[in-house]
């Protein structure tokens, strides 16, 4: 973990992010996309990152090693009467699983949420992704429901758990 740099995403990272999405999409079925990665141009990704930077209730952090993204975490702030909430997204390359990177990224984004007035963080996770669910629970996330047949891969339907972290209730560190 010592040669990993975590920093806020910048528009210049767009190409690296797209390449990362292809790599991570090819190695797991836990995501909403596969080896094709994100269906977006480099320009579109750069514009998306720029929009996140301008939104005070959204953030995106990339974990880098040797010039390549190996993990990322983001919060997408919600609008209007839901502006006390944000959606969490997190991905970590398989080679980095069980090494603490996911926990490091989660801690960083929870601190961001607390310092930017976000009170509730929502996420969806594949119901059989016990490794990820364990990490989320360690940080205080709780399952509040199931979204049945959330994904369809080939002929198989995959359920996702809906989880949330209520930052109003406890002091999470």
N, C-alpha and C positions, 0 to 999 in steps of 0.2 A: 504494500500500500504506500510505501514511502516515495516512489517516483510517479505518483499520480497527482495531477494538477486538476483541481475543480475550479471552473470559472464561469461567469455568466456568459451565455451565448451571445455571439455578435453576428451581424449579417455576413461577415467574411467567412464564417464557419459553415455556410450553407452547403457547399459541395461536400465537405467532410461529413455533414449530417446526413445527406442523402446516401452517400456510400455506406455509412454506418447502418442506416435503416435497411439496406439490402443485405448486409452481413448478418445483422441480428434477426431479420425476418427469415433468413434461410436456415437458422439454427434452432428455432423453436416454433411451436404452434400455439404459444401463449398470447400471441399478439393478433391484432385485427388485420394484419397484412403478412405476406410471405416474402419470398426472395425478390419479388419485384420492388420491395421497399415502398417509400412514400410516392404516391402518384402526383408529383409536383416537380416543376422545373427548378433549377438552381435559383433563378430570379424570383420565382414564387416563394421558395423557402427563405430567401434573404428578406423578402417583404414580410413574410410571416414573423420571422425573428425580430425584425424592426418593430412590428406592431406589438409584440410581447414586451419589448423594451419600453415602449411608450405607455403601456398600461400599468398603473401603479399597483394593481391587484393581480398581476400575472408575472411569472418569472420562468426562466429556463436556464438550467445549469448543465454544462457538459463536463464529464470527467475524461481527462486526456492522459495517455501514456505514449511516449515516443511519437508524438504528432498525430495519433489516431484517437478518435473518440471510443471509449470503452464502456461508457454509461451515461445516462442523462436522466434528469428529473425536471418536471415542470408543474407549475400551477397555472390554471386558466381561470381567472376571476370571472364571476358571473355578473350579469347586468341587473340594473334596477333594484327591485325589492329582494333580489337574491344576492346583492353585492357583499353580503357577509360570508358568502360561500365561494369555494374554488374547487375545481376538478383537478385531481392529481394524475399525472402520468409519469411512469418510471420504467426504464429499461436498462438492463445490464447484460453485457456480453456473457455468454455461457462460460467462457474461460475465467470469468471473474466471480462466478457464483460461489457462495459460502466463504468469501474472503472479507466481508464487512463493507464492501463498497455500497451496496444497497442501503445499509443502515446509515452510512455516512451521508449519502445523498438525501435520505428521508429526514435526518436530523437537520440538515441545512435548509430544506424547504419548509419544515415546520417552524423553524426560527424565522424564516422570511414571512410566513403567514402571520405569526404572532406580532411581528413588528410592522405589519401593513394592515392591521385591522381585520384580518380574515379569521372568522370564528369557527367555521366548519369546513372540513376538507372531505370531499367525496372521492371514491374510486370504485372501479369495477375490476375484478380479478377472476380469472378462470377458477371455477369451483374446486378443481382437482390440483391446483397449483399450491400445494401445502407449504412448500418452502417460502413462497412469497407471503401467503396468508400468515404464517408464523411471524415473519418480520413485521408485517403491518400490526398484528396484535401486540407485539412487543412494544410498539410505539403508541398503543392505546386505541387503535382502530377497532371498531366493532362491526360485525355483520348485521345488516338491517333487512336483508332480503336476498332473493335470488331472481336473476333474470334468466328464465328458461330459454333454451335454444338461442342464446345470444350470438354465437358464431355457428356457421355451417362450413365444415371442411370436408369436401367430398360429399359422402352421404351421411356423415356424422354430425349431430347437433351437440353443441357444447354449452353447458350452463355457466353463468358467471355469478359470483357473489357480489352484492352491493355492500360496500363498507363505508363507514364515515368516522371521522375523528372530530369530536366536539371540544374545541380548545377553551370553551367557557367553563368547563366543569373541573378541570384539574390543572395543576402546574406541571407540564411535560418538559423534561429537560433533555 
